Amino acid sequence: MKIDIATRTPIWIALSELYLDTELQDADYKTIARTIIESAYTIDEVKKINKYEVFPVLYQNLLSAAGVWNGFDKEWLVAEIIKSINKRTQLKTLNMAAAFATQKSQFKEAWKKIEKNLDSIP
């Protein structure tokens, strides 16, 4: 899989906010929405990026009792996502899709808020 890292990085960083051990505020959702609007990706593409690129690296933080809450190191995040993509096999992709399905409900409200902001940003 060939990806444009420079184009993806802002999306990866914005989506990483969804994995913090803290409650996001309206301004956070607006920032994520603005990053999506300014990107080359549709909302459906961004959801796939979340599922197959960001989730595999950060989902453990959702399961941790005392996870990262103040933001992920950007260089670490990009390096880990690239490493994850490069190690991906069809079996790993299927396993990650199954793991995502168990956590999908955690993202439902966040996507509603992000999409609401997409509609309201000029």
C-alpha positions as CSV (number, residue, x, y, z in Angstrom):
1,M,0.0,0.0,0.0
2,K,1.5,3.3,-1.1
3,I,0.4,6.3,0.9
4,D,1.3,10.0,0.9
5,I,2.6,10.4,4.4
6,A,2.6,14.2,4.3
7,T,-1.1,14.2,3.3
8,R,-2.0,11.6,5.8
9,T,-0.1,13.0,8.8
10,P,-2.6,15.8,9.7
11,I,-5.5,13.3,9.6
12,W,-3.6,10.8,11.8
13,I,-2.8,13.5,14.3
14,A,-6.4,14.8,14.4
15,L,-7.9,11.3,14.7
16,S,-5.5,10.4,17.5
17,E,-7.6,12.8,19.7
18,L,-10.4,10.2,19.6
19,Y,-8.1,7.8,21.5
20,L,-7.2,10.0,24.4
21,D,-8.2,9.1,27.9
22,T,-10.2,12.3,28.3
23,E,-13.5,13.7,27.2
24,L,-13.2,15.8,24.1
25,Q,-14.8,19.2,24.0
26,D,-16.8,20.9,21.2
27,A,-13.6,22.8,20.1
28,D,-11.8,19.4,19.7
29,Y,-14.5,18.1,17.4
30,K,-14.4,21.3,15.4
31,T,-10.6,21.1,15.0
32,I,-10.9,17.5,13.8
33,A,-13.7,18.5,11.4
34,R,-11.6,21.4,10.1
35,T,-8.6,19.1,9.5
36,I,-10.9,16.8,7.5
37,I,-12.2,19.7,5.4
38,E,-8.7,20.9,4.7
39,S,-7.6,17.4,3.7
40,A,-7.8,15.6,0.4
41,Y,-10.1,13.0,1.9
42,T,-13.8,12.4,2.2
43,I,-15.4,11.6,5.5
44,D,-15.8,8.0,4.4
45,E,-12.1,7.8,3.5
46,V,-11.2,9.4,6.9
47,K,-13.3,6.8,8.7
48,K,-11.4,4.0,6.8
49,I,-8.1,5.7,7.8
50,N,-9.2,5.7,11.4
51,K,-10.2,2.0,11.2
52,Y,-7.2,0.6,9.4
53,E,-4.4,3.0,10.2
54,V,-5.0,4.8,13.5
55,F,-7.1,2.3,15.4
56,P,-4.5,-0.5,15.1
57,V,-1.9,1.7,16.8
58,L,-3.9,3.4,19.4
59,Y,-6.8,1.2,20.4
60,Q,-5.0,-0.1,23.4
61,N,-5.2,3.3,25.0
62,L,-9.0,3.0,24.9
63,L,-8.7,-0.2,27.0
64,S,-6.2,1.2,29.5
65,A,-7.3,2.3,33.0
66,A,-4.8,5.1,32.9
67,G,-4.2,5.8,29.3
68,V,-2.6,8.7,27.5
69,W,-4.7,11.8,28.1
70,N,-2.5,14.8,27.0
71,G,-1.8,13.9,23.4
72,F,0.4,11.4,21.6
73,D,3.9,12.3,20.4
74,K,3.4,13.2,16.8
75,E,6.7,11.7,15.6
76,W,6.0,8.5,17.5
77,L,2.5,8.3,16.1
78,V,3.5,8.7,12.5
79,A,6.3,6.2,12.9
80,E,4.1,3.6,14.6
81,I,1.3,4.0,11.9
82,I,3.8,3.6,9.1
83,K,5.3,0.5,10.9
84,S,1.8,-1.0,11.3
85,I,0.9,-0.4,7.7
86,N,4.2,-2.0,6.5
87,K,3.6,-5.1,8.7
88,R,0.0,-5.5,7.6
89,T,-1.1,-8.8,6.2
90,Q,-4.6,-9.9,5.1
91,L,-5.0,-11.8,8.4
92,K,-3.9,-8.8,10.5
93,T,-6.4,-6.6,8.6
94,L,-9.2,-9.1,9.3
95,N,-8.3,-9.3,12.9
96,M,-8.1,-5.6,13.3
97,A,-11.5,-5.2,11.6
98,A,-12.9,-7.6,14.1
99,A,-11.3,-5.8,17.0
100,F,-12.6,-2.5,15.6
101,A,-16.2,-3.9,15.5
102,T,-16.0,-4.5,19.3
103,Q,-15.0,-0.8,19.9
104,K,-17.0,0.8,17.1
105,S,-19.8,2.1,19.4
106,Q,-17.2,4.2,21.2
107,F,-16.8,6.2,18.0
108,K,-20.5,6.6,17.1
109,E,-21.1,9.8,19.1
110,A,-17.7,11.3,18.1
111,W,-18.5,10.9,14.4
112,K,-21.9,12.5,14.9
113,K,-20.2,15.5,16.5
114,I,-17.5,15.6,13.8
115,E,-20.0,15.4,11.0
116,K,-22.2,18.1,12.6
117,N,-19.1,20.4,12.6
118,L,-18.3,19.4,9.0
119,D,-21.7,20.8,8.0
120,S,-21.3,24.0,10.0
121,I,-17.8,25.0,9.0
122,P,-17.8,27.4,6.0
